Amino acid sequence: MLAVLAGSLGVSGALYLLLRLFWPGWYLDWLYRRNSLRLGAIVMGYLEQGKYLIDIFEEQVKRWPKKALIIFQDRKYSYEYFDQKSSQAGRAGIEIGIKPGSTVAIMIYNEPEFVWTYLGFMKVGYQTACINYNLRSKSLAHSINASGATVLILGQAIQEILPDISGITVYVQGPLPEPKPISFLSFDLVMNNISDAPIDRSARKHITPFSTNVLIYTSGTTGATMVLRDKFSAKHFWEDCRKYDVTVIQYIGEVCRYLVAQPKNKLDGQHKVRVAVGNGLRQDIWTEFQSRFKIPRIIEFYGATENPSGSVNLTNKVGACGRASPYLRQFSPVAFVKWDLEAQAPFRNRQGFCVPVRPDAVGLLIVPLSEGRFSFQGYRGPKEDTEKKILRDVFEKGDQYFNSGDLMRIDKEYYLYFNDRVGDTFRWKGENVSTTEVSNILTSLAFIHDANVYGVAIPGTDGKAGMVSFHMTDEGATSLSPTMLAQISRHVNEMLPGYARPRFLRFQTQPELTSTFKQLKAILVREGFDPTQVRDPLYFLDPSTQVYRPLDNTAYTQIMAGNVPM
C-alpha cells in the first residue's frame, strides 16, 4: 500500500496522507510542540547564563536607552529613565534597612511607580508581595501578614487600612496625605537623595533560579513599549490604541465584553492592533469582538500562578484556551475527571478512584505532581491551604495531582474550553472571590448566624455574581428590617472590595444542609435569584445607592435584561 502511494504521490505526499488518516491532528500537535520547545530553549538559555528577568531588562536598557518603555497619561518614560528610578528604589530599600532576601509589600495603582519599584527591588534581591489595591480592612491585613513583609510601599495613602495592620512600616510614594499620619514615611524623600547609577549585580548574588521573586495573590513582551492607564476606560480604549499606535492589547474577558457593549463607531476597526492576548474571552462574544474590531489574531491562554501546567490557543480557534491531545500530554501532562456537584468534590468510583471524562464532557482539570518540572511549591502560610490543592490516590494508590479548581471541556479535536470555577472561590469582574472570606465578614454581624456564599450567573456578564444565603441568630425572624439591611450594606462596603461584595441576599429560616451537615450549594446555585423559583425573601445591591433592597419580579426582569449594571 505504501509503495503504491509513494509511486503516485511521492514519499512526502504519502507520508502526509498517512498522517492525515492515522493522526488527524498531527500538524496542530507539531505546531504547539515546536512553539513550546522554542520558548523552553529561550528560557533555558537565559538560566544557563545565570540571567534572570532583571538582567534581561538591563540588557534592553543598553540596547534602547532612549526608547519609551511606558506611556502614561501622555508622558513617555524611557528605558534609561526606568533604569535610573529603579536603581534609586533599590538603594532606597537598602537605605531604610531592608535586608537582602526580605519580603516587601507594595500597594500601588496602575502607574509607572509600580514598575520601577518592582524592578528596583529585583536589582537588590528582594521578594515583592503585590497587594491588590482594592483590598480593605481584614482582607488587606491578612494579605500583608501572610507575605511576611515588615515594610509596605504605598502608591497613594489609604488611611483607613492602618488600624488593622500591626508590625508594618508604611512608606508613601508621592505627596504625603494631609493631615500626615504619624506612622507614614516618605519613600520619595529617600529616593530623591540617593544615586541613580546602575546597581552592580553583586547586590543580588544570593538569587538562584529557585529564589522567590514575587508573591501574587490572585491572577509582557520584550522590547515593546507599554501604554498604561490608571483605570480601564471602555470609552477611550480604542482612542488610546490609535493615539499611541498600539499593536498588541492584553485583556481579561470582562474587558472585551465592556468594549463590545459600547455604541458602534465607524472608527471601531481603524487601528494597528494585530494581536489580542489574554484570558476569559467567552465564546458568546469572541466572534463579535474579533470581527467588529478587526483583530487578526486572538491568543487566549489558560493558567494560574501556582498551577504547574498551562495552555494557549495558537490557532485562533473560537472559544478555546489551548489543546491537550494525547501527544501533547506526554510533555505537559493533564487529566480531566468527573466532578460531583452535590459533594463539591471529584467523583470517586467504588474502588475510591477518580473517573476520567470522555470528549465533549466537562471535567475537573488536574495535573500530576512530580519532583522537578511538575511540582507544586504550595502557598505561603498555613500548611492546610497547600494540602487543599493536592488530590491523592486519584487513579492509583500513592499518586498525587494538583487540583486546579477549574472545570474544563475538551472537544473531539482536543481543544480546551473553560467552563466554570469550583470550590471555595468563583470569578467575578476578573477577580477571584473567596467564599470563606465573604462568609466570615457577614457572620461578624451579631444578627447573622451563618452565611452560605456562592456565585450565580447573570446574562451578559462574565463569571459569577456573588450571592449569600443566610439565616439569623434570632430563629423567629422572618425577614430583614430596613435597619438590618442598612447595617449589612454599610458593613460589606467598608469591609470588602467592590468585586467581592455580594450582589444578592437570600434570607432562609433554615439553612440547606447535606446529610453530613455541610452547607448545600448545588440547589441554591440552581435556584439563583429568581423570585418565581425562590420562596425566601430576596434582596439585591442597588448599584445607584450601594444599599440592599427587596428583589421583586420587576427588579429581576430589569437585571436579566441588562438594564441594571451589576
C-alpha positions in Angstrom: 0.0 0.0 0.0 2.8 2.4 1.0 4.7 1.6 -2.2 1.6 2.4 -4.4 1.0 5.6 -2.5 4.7 6.6 -2.8 4.7 5.9 -6.5 1.7 8.1 -7.2 2.1 10.8 -4.6 5.8 10.7 -3.8 7.2 9.8 -0.4 6.4 13.1 1.2 2.8 13.1 -0.2 2.3 9.5 1.0 3.6 10.3 4.5 1.3 13.3 4.6 -1.7 11.3 3.6 -0.9 8.6 6.2 -0.5 11.2 8.9 -3.9 12.7 8.0 -5.5 9.2 8.2 -4.0 7.9 11.4 -3.1 11.2 13.2 -5.6 13.8 12.1 -4.2 16.5 14.5 -0.6 15.9 13.7 0.0 19.4 12.3 -1.6 21.2 15.3 0.4 18.9 17.7 3.6 19.7 15.8 2.8 23.5 15.9 2.2 23.5 19.7 5.2 21.3 20.4 7.5 23.5 18.2 6.5 26.7 20.0 6.9 25.1 23.4 10.4 23.9 22.5 11.3 27.4 21.2 10.1 29.1 24.4 11.8 26.5 26.6 15.1 27.0 24.7 14.9 30.7 25.2 14.2 30.4 29.0 16.9 27.7 29.5 19.4 29.8 27.5 19.0 32.7 29.9 19.1 30.5 33.0 22.3 28.7 31.8 23.9 32.1 31.6 22.7 33.0 35.1 20.4 35.7 33.7 17.0 36.5 35.2 14.2 39.0 34.4 16.1 42.0 35.8 19.2 41.1 33.8 17.1 41.0 30.6 15.7 44.4 31.5 19.2 45.8 32.0 20.2 44.4 28.6 17.2 46.2 27.0 18.3 49.4 28.7 21.7 49.2 26.9 20.0 48.4 23.6 17.2 51.0 23.7 18.2 53.6 26.3 16.0 56.4 24.8 13.1 54.3 23.6 9.8 54.6 25.5 9.2 51.7 27.9 5.9 53.0 29.2 3.5 55.7 28.1 1.3 57.0 30.9 -1.1 60.0 30.8 0.5 61.3 27.6 4.0 61.2 29.1 6.7 58.9 27.7 9.1 57.2 30.1 12.3 55.8 28.6 14.1 52.6 29.4 17.0 54.7 30.7 14.7 56.7 33.0 13.2 53.5 34.4 16.7 52.1 35.0 17.6 55.2 37.0 14.4 55.3 39.0 14.6 51.6 39.7 18.2 51.9 40.9 17.1 54.7 43.3 14.2 52.5 44.5 16.6 49.6 45.2 19.1 51.7 47.0 16.3 53.4 49.0 15.3 49.9 50.2 18.8 49.3 51.5 18.9 52.8 53.0 15.8 52.2 55.1 17.2 49.0 56.4 15.6 46.2 54.3 17.9 43.2 54.3 18.7 41.1 51.1 16.1 38.3 50.6 13.4 40.2 52.6 9.8 40.5 51.5 8.5 44.0 50.8 4.8 44.6 50.2 3.8 47.1 47.5 0.3 48.5 47.1 0.5 50.8 44.1 -2.0 51.8 41.4 -1.5 51.2 37.6 1.2 53.7 37.3 5.0 53.9 36.5 5.9 53.8 40.1 4.7 50.2 40.4 7.1 49.1 37.6 10.2 50.9 38.7 9.7 49.9 42.4 9.4 46.2 41.4 12.4 46.4 39.1 14.4 48.2 41.8 13.6 45.6 44.4 14.7 42.9 41.9 18.0 44.6 41.5 18.8 44.2 45.2 17.3 40.7 45.6 14.1 41.5 47.5 10.9 39.4 47.3 8.0 41.6 46.2 4.4 41.0 47.5 2.0 42.6 45.1 -1.1 43.7 47.2 -4.4 44.3 45.4 -5.2 48.0 45.9 -9.0 47.1 46.1 -8.5 45.3 49.4 -9.5 46.9 52.7 -9.6 46.1 56.4 -9.1 42.4 57.4 -8.6 41.2 53.8 -5.8 43.7 53.4 -4.2 42.9 56.8 -4.4 39.2 56.0 -2.6 39.6 52.6 0.2 41.7 54.1 0.6 39.4 57.2 0.6 36.3 55.1 3.5 37.7 53.0 5.7 38.1 56.0 6.5 41.7 54.9 7.5 44.3 57.5 7.5 47.2 55.1 4.6 48.4 52.9 5.2 50.8 50.0 2.0 52.7 49.1 1.5 54.5 45.8 -1.3 56.5 47.4 -2.0 56.8 51.1 -5.2 54.9 52.2 -5.6 55.9 55.8 -8.4 53.5 56.8 -6.1 50.5 56.4 -3.9 51.3 59.3 -5.9 50.3 62.3 -5.9 46.6 61.2 -2.2 46.4 60.3 0.3 45.9 63.1 4.1 45.5 62.9 4.3 47.1 59.5 6.2 50.3 58.5 4.4 52.3 55.8 6.3 54.3 53.2 4.4 56.5 50.7 5.4 57.3 47.1 4.2 60.7 46.1 2.9 63.5 48.3 2.0 62.6 51.9 -1.7 63.0 52.8 -2.9 65.9 54.9 -3.0 65.6 57.9 0.0 63.3 57.8 -0.5 60.1 59.8 2.3 59.7 62.3 3.2 56.3 61.0 3.6 57.4 57.3 7.1 58.0 56.0 8.1 59.4 52.6 9.8 56.9 50.2 10.2 59.7 47.7 12.3 61.6 50.1 14.7 58.7 50.5 14.8 58.0 46.7 15.4 61.6 45.7 18.5 61.9 47.8 20.2 58.8 46.6 22.3 57.8 43.5 20.6 56.7 40.3 23.7 55.0 38.9 23.3 51.3 37.9 23.4 48.8 40.7 26.1 46.1 40.5 24.9 42.5 40.1 26.7 41.5 43.3 23.8 43.1 45.2 21.7 40.1 44.2 24.3 37.4 44.2 22.2 35.4 46.6 19.5 34.9 44.0 19.1 31.5 42.3 16.6 30.1 39.7 14.5 28.8 42.6 14.5 32.0 44.7 11.1 33.6 45.3 10.8 36.7 43.1 7.2 37.8 43.6 4.2 36.9 45.7 0.9 37.1 43.8 -2.5 36.8 45.5 -4.8 36.5 42.5 -4.3 36.3 38.9 5.0 41.0 28.8 6.6 41.4 25.9 10.3 42.0 25.3 11.2 45.4 23.7 7.6 46.6 23.3 6.6 49.9 24.6 3.7 49.6 27.2 0.8 52.0 27.4 -0.8 52.3 30.9 -4.0 53.9 32.2 -4.6 54.4 35.8 -8.1 52.8 35.3 -9.7 51.0 32.4 -11.9 53.1 30.2 -14.1 51.3 27.6 -15.0 54.7 26.1 -11.3 55.7 25.4 -9.7 52.3 24.9 -9.6 52.3 21.1 -8.9 56.0 21.1 -5.7 55.3 23.1 -4.8 52.4 20.7 -5.0 54.8 17.7 -3.2 57.6 19.6 -0.2 55.5 20.6 -0.1 53.1 17.6 -0.7 50.1 19.8 0.0 46.8 18.1 -0.8 44.3 20.9 -3.5 44.5 23.5 -3.9 42.5 26.7 -7.3 41.7 28.1 -9.4 39.8 30.6 -12.9 38.6 29.4 -14.8 41.3 31.2 -12.8 44.0 29.3 -13.8 42.5 25.9 -17.5 42.5 27.0 -17.3 46.1 28.0 -15.8 47.1 24.7 -18.5 45.2 22.7 -21.2 46.9 24.8 -20.0 50.3 23.6 -22.0 52.1 20.9 -20.8 51.1 17.4 -18.4 53.6 15.8 -17.1 54.0 12.3 -13.6 54.0 13.7 -14.0 50.7 15.5 -11.7 48.8 13.1 -9.3 51.6 12.4 -6.2 50.9 14.5 -2.9 49.0 14.2 -3.7 46.2 16.7 -2.7 42.8 15.2 -2.9 40.6 18.3 -5.1 40.4 21.4 -3.6 38.3 24.3 -5.4 37.4 27.5 -7.8 35.0 29.2 -11.5 34.9 29.9 -12.8 35.8 26.4 -16.0 33.8 26.3 -17.3 32.1 23.1 -20.5 34.1 23.0 -18.8 37.4 22.3 -15.5 36.1 20.7 -16.6 36.3 17.1 -18.3 39.7 17.5 -15.3 41.1 19.3 -12.9 39.9 16.7 -14.9 40.9 13.6 -16.2 44.2 14.8 -12.8 45.5 15.9 -11.0 43.7 13.0 -8.4 41.9 15.2 -6.4 39.4 13.0 -5.4 37.1 15.9 -6.5 36.3 19.4 -4.2 34.4 21.7 -6.4 33.1 24.5 -4.5 31.3 27.3 -5.2 29.4 30.5 -3.1 29.2 33.6 -2.7 30.2 37.2 0.3 31.3 39.3 0.5 28.1 41.3 -0.6 25.7 38.5 2.3 23.5 37.3 0.7 23.4 33.8 -1.0 25.8 31.4 -2.2 26.0 27.8 -2.6 28.5 25.0 -4.7 28.8 21.8 -2.3 29.4 19.0 -4.7 28.8 16.1 -7.5 31.3 16.6 -9.9 28.5 17.5 -13.0 30.4 18.7 -13.6 30.0 22.4 -10.6 27.7 23.1 -7.9 28.3 25.6 -5.5 25.6 24.3 -5.1 22.0 23.3 -4.4 18.8 25.2 -4.0 15.9 22.7 -2.6 12.6 23.8 0.7 13.5 22.1 0.9 16.9 23.9 0.0 15.4 27.3 3.3 13.5 27.1 5.1 16.8 27.5 2.5 18.7 29.5 0.5 16.1 31.4 -3.0 16.9 32.5 -6.2 14.9 33.1 -9.9 15.7 33.3 -12.0 13.9 35.9 -15.7 13.8 36.7 -16.9 16.4 39.2 -19.6 15.7 41.8 -21.8 18.8 42.0 -23.6 17.7 45.2 -20.5 16.8 47.1 -18.4 19.7 45.5 -15.5 17.3 45.1 -14.1 14.9 42.4 -16.4 11.9 41.9 -15.0 8.6 43.2 -16.0 5.1 42.0 -16.5 2.1 44.2 -12.7 1.5 44.3 -12.2 5.0 45.5 -10.6 6.3 42.4 -11.4 9.3 40.2 -13.2 8.8 36.8 -11.8 10.4 33.6 -14.4 12.2 31.4 -15.0 11.5 27.7 -14.5 14.1 24.9 -17.1 16.9 24.9 -17.8 16.3 28.6 -17.0 18.7 31.4 -14.4 17.7 33.9 -12.1 19.0 36.6 -8.6 19.8 35.3 -5.9 18.2 37.4 -2.1 17.9 36.9 0.1 15.0 38.1 2.8 16.1 40.6 6.4 15.0 40.5 9.7 16.3 41.6 11.1 19.0 39.3 9.1 20.5 36.5 5.6 19.5 37.6 6.0 20.3 41.3 3.7 22.4 43.4 5.6 24.6 45.8 2.5 25.5 47.8 1.3 28.6 49.4 3.0 30.8 52.0 1.1 30.4 55.3 -0.8 27.5 56.9 0.1 24.1 55.5 -3.6 23.1 55.2 -4.0 25.7 52.5 -1.5 23.8 50.3 -3.0 20.4 51.2 -6.4 21.5 49.9 -4.9 21.8 46.4 -3.5 18.3 46.4 -5.6 15.2 45.4 -4.2 11.8 46.4 -5.0 8.3 45.2 -6.5 9.7 42.0 -6.0 6.8 39.6 -3.9 4.5 41.7 -2.7 4.3 45.3 0.0 6.8 46.1 -0.3 9.2 43.2 -0.7 12.9 43.7 -2.4 15.6 41.5 -2.7 19.3 41.6 -6.4 20.4 41.8 -6.8 23.4 39.5 -10.3 24.1 40.8 -11.4 24.7 37.2 -14.0 22.8 35.2 -12.9 22.4 31.5 -14.4 20.9 28.4 -12.2 19.1 25.9 -13.7 18.6 22.4 -13.0 15.8 19.9 -10.2 17.8 18.4 -8.6 18.1 21.9 -9.3 21.8 22.2 -9.8 23.1 25.7 -12.7 25.4 26.8 -13.0 27.0 30.3 -16.4 26.1 31.9 -16.6 27.2 35.5 -14.7 27.7 38.8 -15.5 25.3 41.7 -14.7 25.0 45.3 -14.1 27.9 47.7 -13.7 30.6 45.0 -15.6 32.0 42.0 -14.7 34.6 39.4 -16.3 38.0 39.1 -15.1 41.1 37.4 -11.9 39.4 36.5 -11.1 38.7 40.2 -11.2 35.6 42.4 -13.7 35.9 45.2 -13.2 33.8 48.3 -16.4 32.4 49.6 -14.9 31.9 53.0 -13.7 35.5 53.3 -17.1 36.9 52.4 -18.9 34.5 54.8 -16.6 35.4 57.7 -17.3 39.1 57.0 -21.0 38.7 57.1 -21.2 36.4 60.1 -19.2 39.0 62.1 -22.6 40.8 62.3 -24.3 39.8 65.5 -27.7 39.0 63.9 -26.3 36.7 61.2 -25.8 33.1 62.4 -24.2 31.6 59.2 -23.8 32.6 55.6 -23.5 30.3 52.6 -21.7 32.2 49.8 -21.8 31.1 46.1 -21.8 32.5 42.6 -24.7 32.9 40.3 -24.9 33.7 36.5 -26.3 36.9 35.1 -26.9 37.1 31.4 -24.4 39.3 29.5 -21.7 39.2 32.2 -18.5 37.1 32.6 -18.0 35.0 35.7 -20.5 34.6 38.6 -22.0 37.4 40.8 -21.8 36.8 44.5 -24.9 35.6 46.4 -25.4 34.8 50.0 -28.0 32.6 51.6 -28.1 33.1 55.4 -30.2 32.6 58.4 -30.5 34.7 61.5 -29.3 34.3 65.1 -33.0 35.0 66.0 -34.7 31.9 64.8 -38.1 33.5 64.9 -37.2 36.2 62.4 -39.0 36.0 59.0 -37.4 39.0 57.2 -34.8 41.6 57.4 -35.7 45.0 58.8 -34.6 48.2 57.0 -32.1 48.8 59.8 -30.5 45.4 59.3 -30.3 45.9 55.5 -28.6 49.3 56.1 -26.2 47.6 58.5 -25.3 44.8 56.0 -24.9 47.3 53.2 -22.6 49.5 55.3 -20.6 46.5 56.5 -19.9 44.9 53.1 -19.0 48.3 51.6 -16.5 49.0 54.4 -15.0 45.5 54.7 -15.0 44.1 51.2 -13.5 45.2 47.8 -16.1 46.1 45.2 -15.8 42.9 43.2 -16.3 40.7 46.4 -19.5 42.4 47.6 -22.5 40.0 47.2 -24.9 41.3 44.6 -27.8 39.2 46.1 -29.0 38.1 49.5 -31.4 35.2 50.3 -32.9 35.0 53.8 -33.6 31.5 54.9 -35.4 30.5 58.1 -33.4 27.2 58.0 -30.1 26.6 56.1 -29.8 24.0 53.4 -27.6 21.2 54.7 -26.3 17.9 53.4 -26.8 14.6 55.3 -23.4 15.3 56.9 -24.4 18.8 57.9 -22.4 20.6 55.3 -23.8 23.7 53.5 -25.5 22.6 50.3 -24.8 24.9 47.4 -25.9 23.0 44.3 -29.7 23.6 44.9 -29.1 27.2 45.9 -27.0 27.9 42.7 -29.6 26.2 40.5 -32.5 28.3 42.0 -30.4 31.5 41.8 -32.2 34.8 42.5 -35.4 34.2 40.5 -38.3 35.3 42.7 -40.6 32.8 40.9 -38.4 29.9 42.0 -37.4 31.1 45.4 -40.0 31.4 48.2 -37.5 33.0 50.6 -37.1 36.8 50.8 -34.6 38.1 48.2 -32.6 41.3 48.1 -30.2 42.9 45.6 -27.4 45.5 45.9 -28.8 48.6 44.2 -25.8 49.9 42.2 -27.0 53.5 42.4 -27.1 53.6 46.2 -24.9 50.6 47.2 -27.7 49.6 49.6 -29.6 46.3 49.6 -33.3 46.5 48.8 -36.0 43.8 48.2 -35.8 42.0 44.9 -39.2 41.7 43.2 -40.3 40.5 39.8 -39.8 43.9 38.2 -36.3 44.3 39.5 -35.5 40.7 38.5 -36.7 41.4 34.9 -34.6 44.6 34.7 -31.5 42.8 35.9 -32.0 39.9 33.5 -32.5 42.3 30.6 -29.2 44.0 31.4 -30.8 47.3 32.4 -29.3 47.2 35.9 -25.4 47.3 35.9 -24.3 44.7 38.4 
